[in-house]
Amino acid sequence: MKALILLIPLSLLIACSSQPPLTSAPSPTSTVIRDSTQTAPKAQLQKPAQVLADVLTNYNETTTRCLEYGSGKDRGHYYCSGVLVRTVDDGNFKPWMYSPTAIAIGASSYSWLRKDVRQTQLYHPAGFILRNRIDAVAHGLPGLESGFICLYPYDAATSTANGHQGCGYRGRKTAESAPIEPSDDNSKYAWGSCAGLGITTASQWDNHFQSVGYVKTRQCSWNIDSQHGWNNMIASREDFPTLVDTWNEILLNNYGDGGQMPKYIAAFFYDVNKAGGLAAARNFQVKMYGDGYNVPILRLNFNATNDARFSYVAADQAVAQ
């Protein structure tokens, strides 16, 4: 299990990572944006082969116990497995900067992909992948340690009405959480509304969801660092197969205006089955390059096998890798 890597020297972690073959298949027709004034990559923290290897390893890792590096404390599944992504519109802004909604609630929405989570699409056709903490430690790279708040089995259309930075239960008054300064202790952030409703199991969550007419905005949230909550989320998604096309939702605390986020981004990606994704991902990559970081674009294909769910295609890149 991925949690066991905490007991292995970091040099072995890196050496044991598989290197999926890179491909150079033709890319879909779209406008490629390139910075022809640059001849060498800027701040390329990892080569595409290593990024792809980490992403595929995490996608196919189904551990139910992630342990915090150093302390050994329990952390949610996001800490050492799965792929944490944020999809965004392609507009006249940098994709990692906070949206008006995120600013209003003090948190940003992400989704989490793993092979044991039934899910067939995401909100927007393109976005970015955050490097998880264990991969960051293994490679000596930046990785967010704290700021993770809650998770919902399905998109909860979070807004100020939820309270507690989007994690509160709609319909019940929840005190807004006070702004918290960045800290290495995520316990200051981790929170969920299910416990306050007496909901502790997947079957109880399912019954409650049914009782409110399957209204996604009436879901309760699980504490982000409750491993039991993560297992419940995965189980509940199995119990409602007709909602397989609705993504799950994770809330991550905002820091500043988002300008410090690029160093935590491992890659951009796009859904090959949605129109406009490649053009958006290329625009994101060029904007990131302008801010001094160069990360690859990966393809996401929900129709591919688990071992090929993500892939790298040289022709997709707007900036040389």
ABEGO torsion letter per residue (X at the ends): XAAAAAABBAAAAAAABBBBBBBABBBBBBBBBBBAABABBBGBABBAAAAAAAAAAAAABABABBBBBGAGBBBBAAAABEBBBBBBBBBBBBAABBBAAAAAAGBBBBBBBBAABBBABBABABEBBBBBAAAAAAAGBBBBABGBABBBABBAGBBAAAEGGGABBBGBBBBBBBBBBBBABAAAABBBAAAAAGBABAAAAAAAAAAAGGBAAABBBBBAABAAAAAAAAAAAAABAAAAABBBBBBBBBBEAGAAAAAABABBBBBAABBGAAAAAAAAAAAAAAAGBBBBBBBBBAABBAAAABBBBAAABABBX
